Amino acid sequence: AGVIPDGAFLENMEKAISRMEGLVANLLDIQRAESSSPLRRELIDPLHLVEVVLDDMAPTADHMNQTIVRDIQANLNPISGDFDRLREVMNNLLENAIKYTPPGGTITVKVFSEGRRFAFHVVDTGYGIPEDKKAFIFTPHFRALQSGTEHIPGTGVGLSLVKEMVERHGGQVWFVSKEGEGSTFGFWLPLLTE
C-alpha cells in the first residue's frame, strides 16, 4: 500500500516541475514589474519587431494547430522604445491568445498606423472573457477563469505588466471581448514622424 505506479509518479513529477516553472516565471515577472530601471530608447522598425514576435510564437501556435493570420501594413514609420520589453509585451498578448483559443482556432495579428500612432491588435476566436471579470483583467494576479479554462496555466501577472510597459512607452492598452466568441487585445504607441 502507498506505492505510486511509475506512470502516475512521472505524471506527478511533471506537474510539480510545471508548477515550479510557473512560480519562477511569476517571480521574474514581478521582478521586472518592480524594476525601476529606465527603458532603453532606441529606434525600432515595428515591422521587424512584429516579425520577431511572430517567429517566437509560431511553434506554440503550430503545437495548438492554430492558424495565425497576418494583417500587417507595410512601410510603417519607426517607433522609439525598448525593443526587448516591447517584444515581451507583444509575445504576452499573442501567447495569451494562443492559450485561450481552443485547438484549430484562428488568431489574427493586425499591425497598422492610425494618425500618428502605431497600433498592434491580436484578435482570437477563443473562450472570451465573462462580463463580470472584465473590470479586473489588468489587475496583478487576476485570472478570468471560467468553465473550460481551468486547465490553462498562468500566473495572472502578464497583462498587468503589458499595461505598465505600454504606458511607460507613452501608449495605451485596451481590449474587447465576448464570452464564447473571442477577444481582441491591442495597444497603440506614438509613431516617430518627420
N, C-alpha and C positions, 0 to 999 in steps of 0.2 A: 504494500500500500504506500501511496505517496510518491511513487516513481512516475515521472512525466515521460511519456513516449518521446523518442528522438525528434519526430516531426513537430510535435507540439512545443518541445523545448526550443528548437530552432526558430519556430514562428514567434514564440515569446521573446527570444533574444532579438530577433529582427525588429519587433515592435519597440522594445526597450531602446535599441540603437536609434531608431527613427525618432523616438521621443527626445533622446539626448541631443540628436542633431537639431531638432526643433528648438530645444532650450538654448543651445549655443547660438543658433541664428537669431533667436529672440534677444539674447544678451548683446550680441553685436549690433543689432538694430537699435536697441536702447542706447548703447554707447555712441553710435553715430548721431542719434537724435539729440543727445545731451551735449554733444561736442560743440564747443564754441569756436572751432577752427574756422577761419574765413574761407569763403568759397573762392576757388580759382576763377579768374575771369579771363577766358580765352576765346578767340574767335572760333565759332563752331559752324561747320556746314551741316545744317539739320538733316539733309538727305543722307549724308554719311552716318550720322548718329543713328537715324532710324534703321538703316541697313544693318548696322552692327547689332542693334536690338533684335531685329528680325532673325538674324543669324543665331543670336543667343538662344532664342525661344523656339526655333524651328524643330529641334529634336523632341522637345516636350510636346508640341502640337502633333508631331508625327506619331509619337507614342500613344496619344489620345485619339488618333485617327481623325483629327480635326483639320479643316481647311482654313488657311489664313489668306484672306483676300487683301490685296494691296491697292489702296486708292490714294495714290501719292502724287501730289502736284510737283511738276518739275520746276527748276530754276527759282527756288526759294532764296530770299535774301538770308544772309548769315544771322546767327544769334550770338549773344555773349553769355558765357557761363562756365560752369564746371562740368566738363564732358562726362567724367565718371559718375557724378551724382545725378545728372540728367539721365544717363544710361540706366542707373538704378531705378529712377522714377518710372521710366518707360517699361523697363523689364517687369517691375512690380505690377503695373496696370495690365500688361499683356499676360503675365503669369496668372494673375487673378482670373482674367477672362478664360484662360485655358482650364484652370482648376474648377471654375464654377460653370462650365459648359459641358454637358454630357458628351461621351464619345460620339464622333460623327458630326458634331456641330460645326458651325461656321463663325469665324472671328474676322471682322473687318478692321483694318488699320487705316484710318483716314488722316492724311497729313496735308495741310494747305495753309496759305496765308489768307488773312481776313483783315483788310485795312493794314494797320501797322503791327499786326500780331501774327505770330506763328501758332498754329493750332495742331494738336495731336489728340485724336479720338480713337478709342478702342470700343467697337460695337460687338456684342456677343449674342448668341442665341441660347443663353444659359438659363439658370434657375430663376434669375431675377431676385429682387430684394423686397421682403414684405414691407408694406406701408408703415407699420408701427416701428420699424427698425431704421428707417431712412435717416432720421434726425441724428442718429448716433454713429453713422458709418465712418466718420473721420476721427472718432474718439479713440485714443490709445487703448489697446487690448480689447476692443469691442469686436465681436464676430456676429454677423447676422445669420446665425444658424436657423435652419428650418428643416422640415421633414425632407429627407433625401440628401442633405448636405452635411450631416453629422460626421461622415467618414472623411471629409476633406481636411487635410492637415493645415495648420496655420496658427499664428500667434496673435493676430489682431493688431499688430504693430505697423504693418506695411502702409496702409492707407493714411495713417496719421503722419508717417514720415514723408509720403508723397506730398501731402498738403503743405507740410513745413518747408520742404525743399523747393517746391514750385513757388511758394510765396517769397522765399529768400531770393529767388531769381526774378522777383518783380511780377510774377504771373498769378494766375488763379486756377483752381481746380474745381471740377463740378461733376455731377452725374445725373442721369435719369434712368429709371428702372421700373419695370412692371413684373410683378411676381409671375413666374411661369412663362414669360416671354423674352427675358433677357435684360441686359443693361448696357448703357453707354457711359464710359468714364472718359473724361478728357481734361485737358488743361490748355491754357494759352500762355505764351511768353512774348515779351516785346521783341520785334524784329529790329535789326540794325538797318536803318535806312540812310540813304545818302543825304 
